[in-house]
């Protein structure tokens, strides 16, 4: 493999001149530039990106840290981030933290050591102190960390209220909730939105809320128990679409027809919600816009540009599927 010294020797210039041509920095007259480019082509020289990173303390890479890569929401948002970053010749490193604070801190430290230029992170465990001490551009995605750190998320509370309101509109009389993990801000906000709509109802009982923890298997088990104990439940708001799939599995196992006996609505709008049978009605996040906005914010931070807003919050929208019955249709036997 050729070296920069060999390129300089063939072009009969200094190593510093070759470096200026490679980095497009500093003055080099046109004739000398052509000689260097011809030497590079002749020797098939490829710059050592590792050495370049060490010299510049930059790497043209960014990291995305997510809690669970198996959750289909995160690959979809990663696609948007990668599209934006690759258009600017950045490479994306994907890290799975399992929502573990020690792993998240380890990733922050490793990425800093590797001169990663910036990080987009989905976390419910890191505090502003963890971030401030790293001295690296960071954008919070899906779950804000602090008002001093740029974040991109949706209005989970209002979205949850709209989901339950829709179930009421189509005639559901007893609505349960499969909630996400406790102490995760978006799960808590979706639970609060549900509670705002049903907490005053005479039929409401805390036992109508069960933990699915954003996992299909846990949700299937929890929803099975819930529906066995409360066979009169005719509506379920699942805290995300991944858990809604678990509710479908539980209903099928118990012989409960969706939507004839049970209307189901999720949250996220991931592609998977359109691939199930029946297709899941959901409160859809603008997933691609979330990812691209986070990426554009991070690029501004990396380039030292002014960030006009630190809190980007998008609204969600109802995406009707087949898992909720039509308005005015009374379930058989009710």
Buried (B, 14 or more C-beta within 10 A) or exposed (E): EBEBEBBBBBBEBEEEBBBBBBEEEEEBEEEBBEBBBEBBEEBEBEBEEEEBBEEEEEBBBBBBBBBBBEBBBBBBBBBBBBBBBEEEEBBBBBBBBEBEBEBBBEBBEEBBEEBBBBBBBBBBBBEEEBBEEBEBBBBBBBBBBBEEBBBBBBBBBBBBBBBBEBBBEBBBBBBBBBBBBEEBBBBBBBBBBBBBBBEEEEEBEEEBBBBBBBBBEBBBBBBBEBBEEBEEBBBBBBBBBBBBBBBBBBBEEBEBEBBEBBBBBBBBBBEBBBEBEBBBBBBBBBBBBBBBBBBBBBBBBBEEEEEEEBEBEBEBEBBEBBBBBEEEEEBEEE
